[in-house]
Amino acid sequence: QVQLVESGGGLGQAGGSLRLSCAASGSIFRSDPMGWYRQILGKQRELVALITGVGATNYADSVKGRFTISRDNSKNTVYLQMNSLKAEDTAVYYCNVHRGAPLWSWGQGTQVTVSS
């Protein structure tokens, strides 16, 4: 079992930046793809950024060019750098191992609120 702890959320200004962190405890293989997801109030959780074990990345169209996912395997930590924030980025953000679908139980997430 893996525990996932997200942090770094808060109140951001439109056009501003936030950096999220996800610390994983337990057995995470360095080859595991890791994803950042978000759940906007009233909507389903969606995958917004993905990074493979070798560092290849993929992004949802809604965040492409603004968000950057990265990982530090030595720390079992995944990051999400969020730039040029928009009000529609307001959501609870989660991370998880992504093997075609989220693998582990969800952490508590971290709330991001963007004011316009």
Summary of the structure (lengths in Angstrom):
residues: 116
radius of gyration: 13.1
end to end distance: 39.3
largest distance: 40.0
contacts: 344
relative contact order: 0.33
helix: 5%
strand: 51%
